[in-house]
C-alpha cells in the first residue's frame, strides 16, 4: 500500500525528501523515467548544479532562452548552435541554485570546441583571440539568461585566474543586484599573480558585503591583496548567521580574518572552521579568537604549516575544548613535543588523519591519544608495518582508508623496492581491515595476480562501499587477471557498492556488475580527496540537522509508518 502511494505521487513531500538525499546523477536520471510526478520532482534536483557534471550539452538547453539579437551574435563567431525548440518541457534555468564559474567555463570551452569552427590555437593569436571572445560571449549570455529568469542562487563559487571572464559579467551583476542577494554559500578564489586590475572585483565584493549579512558558508582563497582583504574582512564582520568558514592559501592573510571573526556577531553561530594550506607562523591571537566562539564544534587543519611551540601553546592554553576533527600534516614543519600537546588537547575529537612524512613517534602518539579515527590516509611511508599497526589499532572505527605507493617515490626507492612494498601491502592488508569500509583507495606501483588474490581472500569478510584500484605498471594481461579476480571475489559475493579500476577495460565486468547491483564508476567520479571528504561529512551533518521531526505533530505509530515508507522508497528507487 505504502509503495503504491509512493509511486502514484500521493506522498510528494516524503518522496521529495528522499530524492534530496541522492547525490548520484544516474539514480536521479532513473527517477525521471518512472512517471510524470517523479520526473517533475527529479528534474529540479538534477538542474540545481548542472555544470558540476561537466556535461557541456546542457548549454544547448540554456541558450534556448536567448533572444534573437543574441543568437545572431553567436553566428558572428561561427557557432553552429543546436538550439532546441522553444517548447521545452521545463524552464531549466529557473532550477539552478548552485553556480561554480570554473565548472561553467569548462563546459563553455567544450561546447564552443564542438559547436564552432573556431579553434584554441595558441600559435595563432587571431584564432585564439576569437576563441576566447566566443567563450566570453557565451559566458555573459548565460549569466544574462540566469538573471532574466530571476534565478535565486543559493551557492556561488567564483574562481578568478585572469580576471577577463569574470570582469565581463560584473557590470551585469551590479545592474541586477537581486541575483546575488539570496546567496547562502559564497566562495571566492583569486589567483592574484596573474590579475592586474581588481577594481571591478572589489566593487562586486563591496556590493555583496553591504547587502548580505546572512551567509551560512564563506570560502576565501587569495593572497596578500590589501583591498580584497578589506572587503572580505568587512564581509566577515557583518555576518549574523555564519556557520562555516574556510581559509585557503599558504600566503592567505589569516590575521585580518581572525580579527574580523573575533569582533563579529558569529560567536553563537559559527560551528565549523577549515584551515587549508594555511601558514600559522606569526599568528598570536589564536587563544583569544577561539575563546570568543561559543558553539564551535568542528575544526579542520589540512596541509597547514608551522605547528611550532608558540602556536600550539596558544591552543593548549584554551579554557575550553579544542574540537580538532581533522589533521593532515604534509611536511616536517612541526615539533614532536608540540604535536603531542595538540593531540592530547584534541584526542577525544580527532576523527580524520593523514600525513606526508612518516614518523614513528607521531604514529605512536596517534595510537595512544586518538581512538576515534575514521579517515586515514598514507601517501607514503618507509615502514609499512607501522602503518599496519596503526590500522589494526584503530579497528572497526575506520571508515575511509587511502593508501598510495607508486612511481612518485622513484627518487627514494628503486623498482625492486617499490614492487616489494606493493606486494607486502597486498599480502598483509586484507587481514587487518574492519568488517565495513565506506571507502578504500589502493594506488600501488604494481599489482600482480597472485598478490591481489591473497588480498581479496584475506579481506573476504569486509564490505566496501566504494573501492578504487590503480595498478601503475599494469599490462594487458594484468587487466584481464584483475577483472577476473574482481568478478570471482568481489562481484559475485556482492562485496562492494561502487567499483573503479583506473585505465582498465571494464565492459566485460560492467555487464556482470549490473546483475549483482554493483555500479562501475569512472575513477575521477569516485575518487575522494581528504578535503572533499571533510566537506562531504560537514554537508551530511547539515542535512541531518535540517530533517526535523516535531514530536507534537507525529505520534509513534505515524513515525514508524513514515520510516517504513522511506525504506520502501529507497528500495524502489535503487
Beta strands, then each sheet from edge to edge (+ up, - down):
strand 1: 98-100
strand 2: 155-160
strand 3: 185-190
strand 4: 217-221
strand 5: 244-248
strand 6: 272-276
strand 7: 298-302
strand 8: 324-329
strand 9: 352-355
strand 10: 375-378
strand 11: 400-405
strand 12: 436-444
strand 13: 463-471
strand 14: 496-501
strand 15: 519-520
sheet 1: 1+ 2+ 3+ 4+ 5+ 6+ 7+ 8+ 9+ 10+ 11+ 12+ 13+ 14+ 15+
end
